[in-house]
């Protein structure tokens, strides 16, 4: 059974940093790419970025490019989202997603609030 569990969200001031984690289980983690999405109140869920496997190639939405970094630790079955220079418009629930055998699996999300 594929499971994704996000953690690391919280309240941070503008300009601050957070690192989100997504712990995966139930599939061969090192063989699959993973993505981070976010959904702000009243808005559609949007792609933040993704990381491939095995190359670890990453790409990002323009809104986070240069501020956010996605990485993975295959030994820990974990993908990370390092968020720097956070802005109020980064406030959202952040989700990780895995596509395994043509099925999409989502975590429960973790809330990130950027506010002074």
C-alpha positions, 0 to 999 in steps of 0.5 A, a space after each residue: 500500500 502506497 503511503 506518503 506522509 508530509 511533515 515540517 510545516 508551520 508558521 514562519 515569518 516572511 523571509 524565513 525558511 522551512 524544510 518539508 519532508 515526505 516519507 514514502 512507503 509501499 513502493 520502490 521509492 528509488 525508481 520513481 519521481 516525486 512531485 510537490 504541489 500546494 493549494 492556497 485557500 480558494 485556489 486550485 492545487 498547483 505544481 511546485 516542482 518535481 524530482 526524477 529518478 534515478 537522475 535526480 533532475 529537478 524542475 520548478 514553477 517560476 514562482 518558486 525558482 531560485 527559492 525552493 529546492 527539492 532533493 531526495 534521500 533514497 536510503 530514507 525513502 524521503 523527498 524534501 522541499 527546502 523553502 527559503 525567502 518565504 513570502 506570504 503568497 507561499 501560504 498553502 497546504 503542501 502535498 507530495 505526490 507519487 505516480 506509481 504504475 500510472 496511479 497518482 498517490 497523495 499525502 495528507 498535506 502539511 500547512 505552511 503559513 507565512 505571516 508576520 
